[in-house]
Amino acid sequence: MDILHITDLHFGPYHWLADDQELLDRLNVFEADLVFNTGDSTSDSLPDEFAAVQAFLSGLQCPNVVSIMGNHDKYAKRSQELFRQYLYAGPFLEPQDPSKVTKPKVYHDPQKMNLSEYMADVNFVRQFTIGQEEVLILCLDTNKFQSDFGLVEEQFLYAMADEMARRTYDRAIMLAHHPIVVTDPDPLIDSKRVADFVLDNQIEAVFCGHTHEVDMVEVSDLVRKAKFRQFMTGSLSSANVYRDKNMFTTIKNFGTAEENITITRIEVTPEGLTYSDTVVS
């Protein structure tokens, strides 16, 4: 299984001024089985930004592209509606018990506004057949409405566990915008809750973004005798690159003895884009 990981495209004011088609040509050199886009696809959650994201992602040759929400994609009251229209139509998970929801703004108030979607959180599960394996992709909304900080509603984790129990699969991977095991100025507030969920449900890896930096770690829990890896990659096409360069990550033969992880950093020059590879393993 070969994975292309991109994140933080930031279409809108935070998007770079480079040639997106040139970037697409380079991304398509890697023949991915799965593409993970881990959020902040837009700058301000505007319809034209979501439309630009859709147009860009449609240029990827891989048919299995999974996008999730980032905090910048959740600035508007119509964010879920726009996500459904342009990136994924659902179905989305409902909280296991809506009466026990404590996360603010999971639901917009239908008495105060007219929307086609009143649930602001975007949690869902997708499943793909890759070779001989059934691969479950758990898409977790870690974003607070109109905030850079992250927070996960526990009732959605319960609903996700229920959905996992209903399915037959060989491998489970989680996508989350905020990292769950590294520190950040705008962190995921309840990261331990999510890490416990990953360990308890034998999820082998978490892919994330948010920080515009690269970081790859393995977490081992001696009590549970369980472990997982977290893959955080930097922004793909952002103007905000003071922490690191724009980049993408490719993983060939994911989770096997022949696994090869490559971080490809991108420089914008007057002649076009240049690329430098760092081979991790």
ZAMARGU-4260 file (C-alpha; in steps of 0.2 Angstrom, whole numbers, plus 5000, padded with zeros to 4 digits):
<rodrens>
0) 5000/5000/5000 | 5007/5017/4994 | 5002/5033/5003 | 5003/5051/4998 | 5001/5063/5013
5) 4997/5081/5010 | 4990/5094/5021 | 4987/5113/5024 | 4984/5118/5006 | 4977/5135/5012
10) 4968/5140/4996 | 4963/5158/4998 | 4974/5172/5005 | 4986/5160/5013 | 4989/5150/4997
15) 5006/5152/4989 | 5008/5161/4972 | 5017/5146/4963 | 5010/5135/4949 | 4998/5123/4956
20) 4998/5113/4940 | 5017/5111/4941 | 5014/5104/4958 | 5001/5092/4953 | 5012/5085/4939
25) 5025/5081/4953 | 5013/5073/4965 | 5006/5062/4951 | 5024/5055/4948 | 5020/5045/4964
30) 5008/5031/4960 | 4998/5032/4976 | 4985/5019/4982 | 4978/5032/4994 | 4980/5051/4996
35) 4977/5058/5013 | 4973/5077/5014 | 4973/5081/5033 | 4964/5098/5033 | 4966/5117/5032
40) 4962/5115/5013 | 4956/5133/5014 | 4960/5150/5022 | 4943/5156/5027 | 4931/5142/5023
45) 4924/5152/5009 | 4914/5144/4994 | 4927/5149/4981 | 4941/5142/4992 | 4932/5125/4993
50) 4929/5125/4975 | 4947/5129/4971 | 4952/5114/4983 | 4940/5103/4973 | 4948/5108/4957
55) 4965/5105/4963 | 4962/5088/4971 | 4953/5082/4955 | 4969/5084/4946 | 4977/5070/4956
60) 4977/5053/4947 | 4974/5043/4962 | 4955/5039/4963 | 4956/5036/4982 | 4958/5054/4990
65) 4952/5057/5008 | 4950/5075/5014 | 4946/5080/5032 | 4942/5097/5040 | 4955/5108/5047
70) 4952/5123/5059 | 4953/5135/5044 | 4940/5125/5035 | 4928/5128/5050 | 4927/5147/5051
75) 4910/5148/5043 | 4893/5142/5048 | 4891/5134/5032 | 4907/5124/5033 | 4900/5107/5034
80) 4888/5111/5020 | 4903/5117/5009 | 4913/5102/5014 | 4899/5090/5009 | 4897/5100/4992
85) 4915/5101/4987 | 4925/5087/4996 | 4915/5073/5002 | 4896/5070/5003 | 4895/5059/5018
90) 4887/5050/5027 | 4894/5058/5042 | 4893/5051/5060 | 4881/5057/5073 | 4885/5058/5091
95) 4881/5041/5100 | 4871/5051/5113 | 4867/5069/5107 | 4861/5073/5125 | 4878/5071/5132
100) 4888/5082/5119 | 4899/5094/5129 | 4909/5101/5114 | 4904/5119/5110 | 4895/5123/5093
105) 4894/5105/5088 | 4876/5110/5082 | 4871/5127/5076 | 4855/5134/5082 | 4841/5131/5070
110) 4831/5145/5079 | 4844/5158/5074 | 4849/5154/5056 | 4844/5145/5040 | 4856/5131/5035
115) 4855/5115/5026 | 4867/5107/5039 | 4866/5111/5057 | 4879/5099/5064 | 4896/5108/5063
120) 4907/5093/5066 | 4912/5082/5051 | 4917/5064/5057 | 4916/5049/5045 | 4923/5032/5041
125) 4928/5027/5024 | 4934/5010/5018 | 4945/5005/5003 | 4951/4988/4996 | 4969/4990/4992
130) 4977/4974/4985 | 4971/4960/4996 | 4967/4971/5011 | 4952/4980/5018 | 4958/4997/5024
135) 4947/5007/5036 | 4950/5026/5037 | 4944/5035/5052 | 4941/5053/5049 | 4941/5063/5065
140) 4935/5081/5067 | 4947/5088/5080 | 4943/5106/5076 | 4933/5119/5087 | 4922/5131/5078
145) 4931/5147/5074 | 4946/5142/5084 | 4964/5137/5081 | 4963/5125/5096 | 4958/5107/5094
150) 4944/5098/5104 | 4936/5081/5101 | 4918/5077/5106 | 4919/5060/5116 | 4902/5055/5109
155) 4909/5055/5091 | 4923/5043/5097 | 4909/5031/5104 | 4900/5032/5087 | 4916/5029/5078
160) 4920/5014/5089 | 4902/5007/5085 | 4905/5010/5066 | 4922/5000/5068 | 4913/4986/5076
165) 4900/4985/5062 | 4914/4983/5049 | 4926/4969/5043 | 4943/4976/5039 | 4962/4972/5040
170) 4969/4988/5045 | 4963/5004/5053 | 4971/5022/5050 | 4965/5038/5058 | 4966/5055/5050
175) 4966/5070/5061 | 4970/5088/5058 | 4978/5092/5075 | 4993/5081/5081 | 4989/5070/5096
180) 5006/5067/5103 | 5017/5082/5100 | 5015/5100/5108 | 5009/5115/5098 | 5005/5133/5101
185) 4987/5129/5096 | 4986/5111/5103 | 4972/5098/5103 | 4966/5100/5121 | 4960/5083/5124
190) 4974/5074/5115 | 4976/5060/5128 | 4957/5055/5125 | 4961/5052/5107 | 4978/5043/5110
195) 4969/5031/5122 | 4956/5028/5108 | 4969/5025/5095 | 4978/5012/5107 | 4962/5004/5113
200) 4956/5001/5095 | 4972/4995/5088 | 4973/5009/5075 | 4991/5007/5068 | 4994/5025/5062
205) 4988/5043/5064 | 4991/5056/5049 | 4989/5074/5054 | 4995/5092/5049 | 4991/5109/5057
210) 5008/5114/5063 | 5016/5117/5045 | 5031/5106/5052 | 5036/5088/5049 | 5037/5076/5064
215) 5035/5057/5064 | 5035/5047/5080 | 5030/5030/5087 | 5020/5029/5103 | 5021/5013/5114
220) 5010/5010/5128 | 5018/4997/5140 | 5002/4994/5150 | 4991/4991/5135 | 5005/4982/5125
225) 5000/4993/5110 | 5008/5006/5099 | 5005/5017/5085 | 5014/5029/5073 | 5010/5047/5070
230) 5014/5055/5053 | 5014/5074/5053 | 5019/5083/5038 | 5021/5101/5034 | 5010/5112/5023
235) 5009/5108/5004 | 5006/5125/4997 | 5005/5139/5010 | 5012/5156/5010 | 5015/5154/5029
240) 5031/5143/5029 | 5042/5151/5043 | 5043/5135/5052 | 5049/5124/5037 | 5047/5123/5019
245) 5031/5117/5010 | 5032/5098/5007 | 5023/5082/5005 | 5027/5064/5011 | 5026/5048/5002
250) 5026/5031/5010 | 5029/5015/4999 | 5024/4998/5006 | 5016/5006/5021 | 5018/4995/5037
255) 5029/4982/5029 | 5048/4977/5030 | 5050/4986/5013 | 5043/5002/5019 | 5051/5018/5012
260) 5046/5035/5019 | 5052/5051/5009 | 5049/5069/5014 | 5049/5080/4998 | 5052/5099/5002
265) 5047/5112/4989 | 5056/5128/4985 | 5048/5142/4974 | 5061/5149/4962 | 5060/5161/4947
270) 5062/5146/4936 | 5048/5136/4944 | 5047/5123/4958 | 5062/5113/4964 | 5061/5098/4975
275) 5073/5090/4988 | 5070/5073/4996 | 5074/5067/5013 | 5073/5048/5015 | 5067/5043/5032
280) 5068/5025/5030
</rodrens>
